[in-house]
Amino acid sequence: MYIGRMEGHGVLLKPVAKRIVGLWDTTMREGEKATLHTHESYEELYYIVEGEAKVRIGDEELTVSRGDIVYIPPGVTHNVEAISSLRIISFKVYTGGYNSDLNRLYIS
């Protein structure tokens, strides 16, 4: 679950050596925020195409903008909040199957 509306397109490629590779093009409006969550079996790379966001990775919070790349290792709690209209390309390598272990922390 996320707060707000995230729009985008993605593709999952055939498993490669028991892995699934995904590439997602996502947009978020100013103020939209994903809930804190973890992925035990996949890692992510975010490329910020346009806009600015706060990205929380574990106990660290970063402000990122156009041209930045963010790495999120497996098992680390994270989320994204759009400071302005945001477009992110995310590259994901799933080692345990797609969304097999998505854990979200719901915060009111």
DRENPA-3360 file (N, C-alpha, C; in nm, 2 decimals, always signed):
BEGIN
1 = MYIGRMEG = +0.08/-0.12/+0.00/+0.00/+0.00/+0.00/+0.09/+0.12/+0.00 ~ +0.04/+0.23/-0.06/+0.11/+0.36/-0.06/+0.01/+0.47/-0.03 ~ +0.06/+0.58/+0.00/-0.02/+0.69/+0.03/-0.02/+0.78/-0.10 ~ -0.13/+0.81/-0.16/-0.13/+0.88/-0.28/-0.14/+0.79/-0.40 ~ -0.10/+0.84/-0.51/-0.11/+0.77/-0.64/+0.02/+0.76/-0.71 ~ +0.06/+0.64/-0.74/+0.19/+0.62/-0.81/+0.15/+0.56/-0.95 ~ +0.20/+0.63/-1.05/+0.16/+0.58/-1.19/+0.29/+0.54/-1.26 ~ +0.28/+0.44/-1.34/+0.40/+0.40/-1.41/+0.39/+0.27/-1.49;
9 = HGVLLKPV = +0.49/+0.23/-1.56/+0.49/+0.11/-1.64/+0.61/+0.03/-1.60 ~ +0.60/-0.10/-1.61/+0.72/-0.18/-1.58/+0.72/-0.31/-1.66 ~ +0.83/-0.37/-1.66/+0.84/-0.50/-1.73/+0.93/-0.59/-1.64 ~ +0.88/-0.72/-1.64/+0.96/-0.82/-1.57/+1.02/-0.91/-1.68 ~ +1.14/-0.93/-1.68/+1.21/-1.02/-1.78/+1.21/-1.16/-1.73 ~ +1.24/-1.25/-1.82/+1.25/-1.39/-1.79/+1.35/-1.42/-1.68 ~ +1.33/-1.52/-1.60/+1.43/-1.55/-1.50/+1.56/-1.57/-1.56 ~ +1.67/-1.51/-1.50/+1.80/-1.53/-1.54/+1.88/-1.59/-1.42;
17 = AKRIVGLW = +1.92/-1.71/-1.44/+1.99/-1.78/-1.33/+1.91/-1.78/-1.20 ~ +1.79/-1.81/-1.21/+1.69/-1.82/-1.10/+1.66/-1.68/-1.04 ~ +1.68/-1.58/-1.12/+1.65/-1.44/-1.08/+1.55/-1.38/-1.18 ~ +1.47/-1.29/-1.13/+1.39/-1.21/-1.22/+1.43/-1.07/-1.22 ~ +1.44/-1.01/-1.33/+1.49/-0.87/-1.34/+1.37/-0.78/-1.38 ~ +1.35/-0.67/-1.31/+1.24/-0.58/-1.34/+1.29/-0.44/-1.36 ~ +1.22/-0.37/-1.45/+1.25/-0.23/-1.47/+1.12/-0.15/-1.47 ~ +1.11/-0.05/-1.39/+0.99/+0.03/-1.37/+1.01/+0.17/-1.39;
25 = DTTMREGE = +0.91/+0.24/-1.45/+0.91/+0.38/-1.48/+0.79/+0.43/-1.40 ~ +0.82/+0.51/-1.29/+0.72/+0.55/-1.20/+0.71/+0.70/-1.18 ~ +0.59/+0.75/-1.17/+0.57/+0.89/-1.14/+0.49/+0.91/-1.01 ~ +0.53/+1.01/-0.94/+0.46/+1.04/-0.81/+0.43/+1.19/-0.81 ~ +0.32/+1.23/-0.76/+0.28/+1.38/-0.75/+0.34/+1.43/-0.62 ~ +0.36/+1.56/-0.61/+0.42/+1.62/-0.49/+0.34/+1.58/-0.37 ~ +0.41/+1.54/-0.26/+0.34/+1.50/-0.14/+0.31/+1.35/-0.13 ~ +0.31/+1.28/-0.24/+0.28/+1.14/-0.23/+0.40/+1.06/-0.17;
33 = KATLHTHE = +0.36/+0.96/-0.10/+0.46/+0.89/-0.02/+0.43/+0.74/-0.01 ~ +0.53/+0.66/-0.04/+0.51/+0.51/-0.02/+0.53/+0.48/+0.12 ~ +0.46/+0.37/+0.17/+0.47/+0.33/+0.31/+0.61/+0.26/+0.32 ~ +0.66/+0.27/+0.45/+0.79/+0.20/+0.48/+0.77/+0.05/+0.45 ~ +0.87/-0.01/+0.38/+0.86/-0.15/+0.35/+1.00/-0.21/+0.33 ~ +1.00/-0.34/+0.33/+1.13/-0.42/+0.30/+1.10/-0.52/+0.19 ~ +1.21/-0.56/+0.13/+1.21/-0.68/+0.04/+1.33/-0.76/+0.08 ~ +1.30/-0.88/+0.13/+1.41/-0.97/+0.17/+1.48/-1.03/+0.06;
41 = SYEELYYI = +1.42/-1.05/-0.06/+1.49/-1.12/-0.16/+1.52/-1.04/-0.29 ~ +1.51/-0.91/-0.28/+1.56/-0.83/-0.40/+1.61/-0.70/-0.36 ~ +1.70/-0.65/-0.45/+1.76/-0.53/-0.43/+1.71/-0.43/-0.54 ~ +1.72/-0.30/-0.51/+1.67/-0.20/-0.60/+1.77/-0.09/-0.63 ~ +1.77/-0.04/-0.75/+1.84/+0.09/-0.78/+1.74/+0.19/-0.83 ~ +1.74/+0.31/-0.78/+1.65/+0.41/-0.83/+1.74/+0.51/-0.91 ~ +1.69/+0.55/-1.02/+1.75/+0.67/-1.10/+1.64/+0.78/-1.10 ~ +1.68/+0.89/-1.05/+1.58/+1.00/-1.04/+1.59/+1.08/-1.18;
49 = VEGEAKVR = +1.48/+1.06/-1.25/+1.48/+1.13/-1.39/+1.44/+1.27/-1.38 ~ +1.35/+1.30/-1.29/+1.31/+1.44/-1.27/+1.24/+1.46/-1.14 ~ +1.25/+1.58/-1.08/+1.19/+1.61/-0.95/+1.29/+1.59/-0.83 ~ +1.23/+1.60/-0.72/+1.30/+1.58/-0.59/+1.22/+1.50/-0.49 ~ +1.30/+1.42/-0.41/+1.23/+1.33/-0.32/+1.31/+1.31/-0.19 ~ +1.24/+1.28/-0.08/+1.31/+1.23/+0.04/+1.30/+1.07/+0.03 ~ +1.42/+1.01/+0.05/+1.43/+0.87/+0.04/+1.48/+0.82/+0.18 ~ +1.41/+0.74/+0.24/+1.45/+0.68/+0.37/+1.50/+0.54/+0.34;
57 = IGDEELTV = +1.62/+0.51/+0.39/+1.69/+0.38/+0.37/+1.74/+0.34/+0.51 ~ +1.67/+0.25/+0.58/+1.71/+0.22/+0.72/+1.69/+0.34/+0.80 ~ +1.80/+0.38/+0.88/+1.79/+0.50/+0.97/+1.83/+0.63/+0.90 ~ +1.87/+0.62/+0.77/+1.92/+0.74/+0.70/+1.81/+0.80/+0.61 ~ +1.80/+0.93/+0.61/+1.71/+1.00/+0.52/+1.79/+1.09/+0.42 ~ +1.77/+1.07/+0.29/+1.84/+1.15/+0.19/+1.74/+1.23/+0.11 ~ +1.79/+1.35/+0.07/+1.71/+1.42/-0.03/+1.78/+1.40/-0.16 ~ +1.71/+1.36/-0.26/+1.76/+1.32/-0.39/+1.69/+1.40/-0.50;
65 = SRGDIVYI = +1.76/+1.42/-0.61/+1.70/+1.50/-0.72/+1.76/+1.45/-0.86 ~ +1.71/+1.51/-0.96/+1.75/+1.47/-1.10/+1.89/+1.43/-1.11 ~ +1.91/+1.31/-1.17/+2.05/+1.25/-1.19/+2.10/+1.17/-1.08 ~ +2.04/+1.17/-0.97/+2.09/+1.09/-0.85/+2.05/+0.94/-0.87 ~ +2.13/+0.85/-0.82/+2.11/+0.71/-0.82/+2.11/+0.66/-0.67 ~ +2.01/+0.58/-0.63/+2.00/+0.54/-0.50/+2.00/+0.38/-0.50 ~ +2.08/+0.32/-0.41/+2.09/+0.18/-0.40/+2.02/+0.13/-0.27 ~ +1.93/+0.04/-0.28/+1.86/-0.02/-0.16/+1.89/-0.17/-0.15;
73 = PPGVTHNV = +1.96/-0.21/-0.05/+2.00/-0.35/-0.04/+1.88/-0.43/+0.01 ~ +1.88/-0.56/-0.01/+1.77/-0.65/+0.04/+1.76/-0.64/+0.19 ~ +1.64/-0.65/+0.24/+1.61/-0.65/+0.39/+1.62/-0.52/+0.46 ~ +1.64/-0.41/+0.39/+1.65/-0.28/+0.45/+1.52/-0.20/+0.43 ~ +1.46/-0.15/+0.54/+1.34/-0.07/+0.54/+1.36/+0.06/+0.46 ~ +1.26/+0.09/+0.37/+1.28/+0.21/+0.29/+1.15/+0.26/+0.24 ~ +1.15/+0.39/+0.20/+1.03/+0.45/+0.13/+1.08/+0.57/+0.06 ~ +0.99/+0.63/-0.02/+1.01/+0.75/-0.10/+0.89/+0.84/-0.08;
81 = EAISSLRI = +0.93/+0.97/-0.07/+0.82/+1.07/-0.06/+0.86/+1.18/-0.16 ~ +0.77/+1.21/-0.25/+0.79/+1.32/-0.35/+0.78/+1.46/-0.29 ~ +0.89/+1.53/-0.30/+0.89/+1.67/-0.26/+0.83/+1.76/-0.37 ~ +0.85/+1.72/-0.49/+0.79/+1.78/-0.61/+0.75/+1.67/-0.70 ~ +0.69/+1.70/-0.81/+0.65/+1.60/-0.91/+0.78/+1.52/-0.94 ~ +0.76/+1.39/-0.94/+0.88/+1.30/-0.94/+0.86/+1.19/-1.05 ~ +0.97/+1.16/-1.11/+0.98/+1.05/-1.21/+1.10/+0.97/-1.17 ~ +1.08/+0.84/-1.14/+1.19/+0.75/-1.10/+1.19/+0.63/-1.20;
89 = ISFKVYTG = +1.31/+0.59/-1.24/+1.33/+0.46/-1.31/+1.39/+0.37/-1.20 ~ +1.33/+0.26/-1.17/+1.38/+0.16/-1.08/+1.41/+0.03/-1.14 ~ +1.53/-0.02/-1.11/+1.58/-0.15/-1.16/+1.58/-0.24/-1.04 ~ +1.52/-0.36/-1.06/+1.50/-0.45/-0.94/+1.55/-0.59/-0.99 ~ +1.63/-0.65/-0.90/+1.67/-0.79/-0.92/+1.61/-0.88/-0.81 ~ +1.52/-0.96/-0.85/+1.45/-1.05/-0.76/+1.52/-1.18/-0.75 ~ +1.56/-1.23/-0.64/+1.62/-1.36/-0.62/+1.53/-1.46/-0.57 ~ +1.41/-1.42/-0.51/+1.32/-1.51/-0.45/+1.18/-1.51/-0.51;
97 = GYNSDLNR = +1.17/-1.46/-0.63/+1.04/-1.45/-0.70/+0.98/-1.31/-0.67 ~ +0.89/-1.27/-0.77/+0.83/-1.14/-0.76/+0.74/-1.12/-0.64 ~ +0.77/-1.02/-0.56/+0.69/-0.98/-0.45/+0.66/-1.10/-0.35 ~ +0.76/-1.19/-0.35/+0.74/-1.31/-0.26/+0.75/-1.27/-0.12 ~ +0.81/-1.16/-0.09/+0.84/-1.13/+0.05/+0.82/-0.98/+0.08 ~ +0.73/-0.91/+0.01/+0.71/-0.77/+0.04/+0.65/-0.75/+0.18 ~ +0.71/-0.68/+0.26/+0.66/-0.65/+0.39/+0.65/-0.50/+0.41 ~ +0.53/-0.45/+0.43/+0.51/-0.31/+0.45/+0.47/-0.28/+0.59;
105 = LYIS = +0.52/-0.17/+0.64/+0.50/-0.12/+0.77/+0.40/+0.00/+0.76 ~ +0.28/-0.02/+0.81/+0.17/+0.08/+0.79/+0.18/+0.18/+0.90 ~ +0.20/+0.30/+0.87/+0.21/+0.41/+0.96/+0.10/+0.51/+0.94 ~ +0.04/+0.55/+1.05/-0.07/+0.64/+1.04/-0.02/+0.78/+1.05;
% end
